[in-house]
Amino acid sequence: MQQLLGLDVGGANIKAADSTGRSLSIPFALWKNPSKLSQYLSEKILEAFDLDRFHPSIECQDGTSLAVALTMTGELCDCFASKLDGVKSIIDSVCNCFPRNQVFVYSTDGDFLSPESAMCSPKKVAASNWHALAKYCTQWVDVPVCNPRDYALLIDIGSTSTDIIPIHDDQILAIGKTDTTRIANHELIYTGAMRSPVCAVSDRVAFRGTEVILAHEFFATMQDVYLVKKWLPENHRFCETADGRPATVPNAKRRLARMLCAELNEIDDSELVNIAGQLITKQLSMIQSAVAYQELRFGKPASQWIISGSGSFLIERLANKTDVQIPIVQLNEVLGEKLSSSGPAYAVAKLLESHRKSSPMTSQP
C-alpha cells in the first residue's frame, strides 16, 4: 500500500493534500522563519496525515510506502538571496522531513524531478503550483470544446496573487512559465484577497467630497477590506495581519481607518464601507484588465471560466459585471470547500499518482 501526499509550500501558507482528498491549509510565514520549515512540517503535516512512520529518522517496517509531490512559490521570499537559494532551501527542508528518495518535485514542463535534478533546474520548479493546478483541470475538469479556437480561463485568486491561465482541451496555453514572463503576459497579477496591502491596490479614494491620497504604509490589507464588507468570515485565531491583531471586523475597521490616518471615532462606519467598496472596484479592475488581455490575444471571450482559490468569491462578482454570459465552473463545488483551498497541493498529488501509474518509479524519476 502506498500513501501519496501533495505539498504546496508558499511564502505565507503551507497547503497539503493526499490523493484520497484529505487536505490541510495552514499559515506559515516562511519569510520570517525559513530555517524552521522542516520543524513546522514535522509538527503539522506528519501528524495531520498520520505520516510519522515515514520520517527519515524512522525505519518503516509496515509494508507501506510514501511518495511526496512537491510544488512551491515560497522561493520568492526575500529572506532568500535568490530564487535558486529559495528552491534549494525548500527542497532541503522537505527532504529533512520525508525520505529524500520519495520526494518528487513538480516542474513547469509537466513532469516530476528528483530533488537533485530540481536543484539543477530551479527555474523549472520555482513557482510551479499554477501549472500543476492548470494541468489537473485539463485532465479532470470537464472543459467543453466547441471548436479549436475556443479556450477556457482558469482564474485562481489566492491570498497574495491571481493566476489567469488559458487552457484548451488537454493543453495549457499560457505563454509564460516563470513569474517574470507570466507577469509580462498578464497571466500573473500580484494581487490577492487577503495579503495585498491596501496602498498597493489604490493610492487614493474619494472621501468627504474630495479625492484623498491614502497613507503609503502597511496599515491595512485587502483582508480588512473584505472583513469590513463582511465578504470574509472573522478568524479570531489569525493574527498575520498588518498590526498583528486578530482578523475581526472591529480590528479590520481600525486598520482600514488608519489608511486615512484616522481613529475609529474620526470616521463613520458608512464611510469605511464606502472606501472598502472603492478598493474592491480597483482590485476587480486589475483582474478584469488581465482577462481583457487574454480576450484580445485570442480574439474572443473565453468559453468558460474555472475559478478557484480563497478569493474565488471575487471572480463570481467579476463575472456578473461582464457583458457576456460566461459559464462558470467553481472548483470549490467540484472538490469541496476545504479541498479546493488546497487545490494545487491536491492537483500535484493526483498528477504524481497518475504519473506513477503510467510510468512506475521505484525511486527517483
Residue pairs with C-beta under 8 A, 6 or more apart in sequence:
1 63
1 64
1 65
2 64
2 65
2 66
2 67
3 18
3 49
3 51
3 54
3 64
3 65
3 66
3 67
4 18
4 19
4 66
4 67
4 68
4 69
4 349
4 352
4 353
4 356
5 16
5 17
5 18
5 45
5 49
5 51
5 66
5 67
5 68
5 69
5 349
6 16
6 17
6 18
6 19
6 68
6 69
6 70
6 71
6 342
6 344
6 345
6 346
6 347
6 348
6 349
6 350
6 352
7 14
7 15
7 16
7 41
7 45
7 68
7 69
7 70
7 71
7 94
7 345
7 348
8 14
8 15
8 16
8 71
8 72
8 73
8 129
8 342
8 344
8 345
8 348
9 30
9 37
9 70
9 71
9 72
9 73
9 74
9 90
9 94
10 30
10 72
10 73
10 74
10 129
10 160
11 29
11 30
11 31
11 73
11 74
11 76
11 77
11 160
12 27
12 28
12 29
12 30
12 31
12 159
12 160
12 195
12 240
13 25
13 26
13 27
13 28
13 159
14 25
14 26
14 28
14 40
14 41
14 44
14 45
15 23
15 24
15 25
15 26
15 341
15 342
15 343
15 344
15 345
16 23
16 24
16 25
16 45
16 48
16 49
16 342
16 345
17 23
17 24
17 339
17 342
17 345
17 346
17 349
18 49
18 349
19 349
19 350
19 353
21 335
21 336
21 339
21 346
22 49
23 338
23 339
23 341
23 342
23 345
23 346
24 44
24 45
24 48
24 49
24 342
25 341
25 342
26 44
27 238
27 240
28 37
28 40
29 240
30 37
30 74
30 77
30 79
31 77
31 78
31 79
32 79
33 40
34 77
34 79
34 80
34 89
34 93
37 89
37 90
37 93
37 94
38 93
38 94
38 96
38 97
41 93
41 94
41 97
42 55
42 97
45 51
45 97
46 52
46 54
46 55
46 97
51 66
51 98
52 58
53 60
53 62
53 64
54 60
54 66
54 98
54 99
54 102
55 97
55 98
56 95
56 96
56 97
56 98
56 99
56 100
60 66
65 102
66 98
66 99
66 102
67 102
67 104
67 352
67 356
68 94
68 98
68 102
68 103
68 104
69 104
69 106
69 112
69 348
69 349
69 351
69 352
70 90
70 91
70 94
70 103
70 104
70 105
70 106
70 348
71 105
71 106
71 125
71 128
71 129
71 132
71 344
71 345
71 348
72 87
72 90
72 125
72 126
72 127
72 128
72 129
73 126
73 127
73 129
74 86
74 90
75 83
75 84
75 85
75 86
75 87
75 89
75 90
75 122
75 126
75 127
76 83
76 86
76 126
76 127
76 179
77 86
80 86
80 89
83 122
83 123
83 126
84 122
86 126
87 118
87 119
87 122
87 125
87 126
88 119
88 122
91 103
91 105
91 115
91 118
91 119
92 115
94 103
94 115
95 103
95 115
100 115
101 363
101 364
102 363
103 114
103 115
104 112
104 113
104 114
104 352
104 361
104 364
104 365
105 112
105 113
105 114
105 115
105 117
105 118
105 125
106 112
106 125
106 128
106 129
106 131
106 132
106 348
106 351
106 352
107 113
107 118
107 121
107 124
107 125
107 128
108 124
108 125
108 128
108 131
108 177
108 178
109 124
110 131
110 135
110 172
111 355
111 365
112 351
112 352
112 355
112 365
113 121
113 124
113 125
113 365
114 364
114 365
115 364
116 364
117 364
117 365
118 124
118 125
123 177
123 178
124 177
126 178
126 179
127 178
127 179
129 344
129 347
129 348
130 156
130 163
130 165
130 182
130 188
130 344
131 172
131 174
131 177
132 344
132 347
132 348
132 351
133 154
133 156
133 163
133 165
133 308
133 343
133 344
133 347
134 154
134 163
134 165
134 167
134 172
134 174
135 172
135 347
135 351
136 343
136 346
136 347
136 348
136 350
136 351
137 143
137 154
137 167
137 306
137 331
137 347
138 167
138 169
138 170
138 171
138 172
139 170
139 351
139 354
140 350
141 306
141 329
141 331
141 334
142 329
143 152
143 167
143 168
143 169
143 304
143 306
144 303
144 304
145 168
145 169
146 303
148 168
149 298
149 299
149 300
150 168
150 303
151 166
151 167
151 168
151 173
151 298
151 302
151 303
152 166
152 167
152 168
152 302
152 303
152 304
152 305
152 306
153 164
153 165
153 166
153 167
153 291
153 294
153 302
153 304
153 305
153 306
154 163
154 164
154 165
154 166
154 167
154 305
154 306
154 307
154 308
155 162
155 163
155 164
155 165
155 287
155 291
155 305
155 306
155 307
155 308
155 315
156 162
156 163
156 165
156 307
156 308
156 309
156 343
157 163
157 192
157 193
157 287
157 307
157 308
157 309
157 310
157 311
157 312
157 314
157 315
158 192
158 193
158 309
158 310
158 311
159 192
159 193
159 194
159 195
159 223
159 310
159 311
160 190
160 192
160 194
160 195
160 196
161 188
161 189
161 190
161 191
161 192
162 188
162 189
162 190
162 191
162 192
162 287
162 290
162 309
162 311
163 182
163 187
163 188
164 186
164 187
164 188
164 189
164 287
164 290
164 291
164 294
165 172
165 173
165 174
165 187
166 172
166 173
166 174
166 187
166 294
166 297
166 298
166 302
167 173
167 306
174 182
174 185
174 187
175 181
175 182
175 185
175 187
176 182
176 183
176 184
176 185
176 187
176 188
179 188
182 188
183 189
183 190
185 293
186 289
186 290
186 293
186 294
187 290
187 294
189 286
189 287
189 290
190 196
191 200
191 201
191 222
191 283
191 286
191 287
192 222
192 310
192 311
193 222
193 223
193 226
193 232
193 309
193 310
193 311
193 313
193 314
194 221
194 222
194 223
194 226
194 232
194 310
194 311
195 221
195 222
195 223
195 240
196 221
196 222
196 283
197 218
197 220
197 221
197 242
198 214
198 219
198 220
198 221
198 222
198 224
198 225
198 256
198 259
198 279
199 214
199 215
199 216
199 217
199 218
199 219
199 259
201 222
201 279
201 282
201 283
201 286
202 214
202 278
202 279
202 282
203 213
203 214
203 216
204 211
204 212
204 213
204 214
205 211
205 212
205 214
205 275
205 278
205 279
206 212
206 278
207 260
207 271
207 275
208 271
212 260
214 259
214 260
215 258
215 259
215 260
215 261
217 258
217 259
218 242
219 242
219 243
219 255
219 258
219 259
220 242
220 252
220 255
220 256
220 258
220 259
221 241
221 242
221 255
222 279
222 283
223 232
223 241
223 247
223 252
224 241
224 242
224 251
224 252
224 253
224 255
224 256
225 252
225 256
225 276
225 279
225 280
226 232
226 276
226 280
227 234
227 247
227 248
227 249
227 252
228 249
228 252
228 253
228 256
228 272
228 273
228 276
229 273
229 276
229 277
229 280
230 249
231 313
232 247
234 246
234 247
234 248
234 249
235 246
235 247
235 248
236 246
236 247
236 248
237 246
238 246
238 247
239 245
239 246
239 247
241 247
241 251
241 255
242 255
243 251
243 254
243 255
245 251
245 254
245 255
253 264
253 269
253 272
254 263
254 264
256 272
256 275
256 276
257 263
257 264
257 266
257 267
257 272
259 275
260 267
260 275
280 314
283 314
284 314
284 317
284 318
284 321
287 314
287 315
287 318
288 318
288 321
291 302
291 318
294 302
295 301
295 302
301 322
301 324
301 326
302 326
303 326
303 327
304 326
304 327
304 328
304 329
305 315
305 319
305 326
305 327
305 328
305 329
306 328
306 329
306 331
307 315
307 316
307 328
307 329
307 330
307 331
308 330
308 331
308 332
308 340
308 343
309 340
309 341
309 343
310 341
312 330
312 331
312 332
312 340
315 328
316 328
316 330
319 326
319 328
331 340
331 343
332 340
332 341
334 340
335 343
335 346
339 346
355 361
359 365
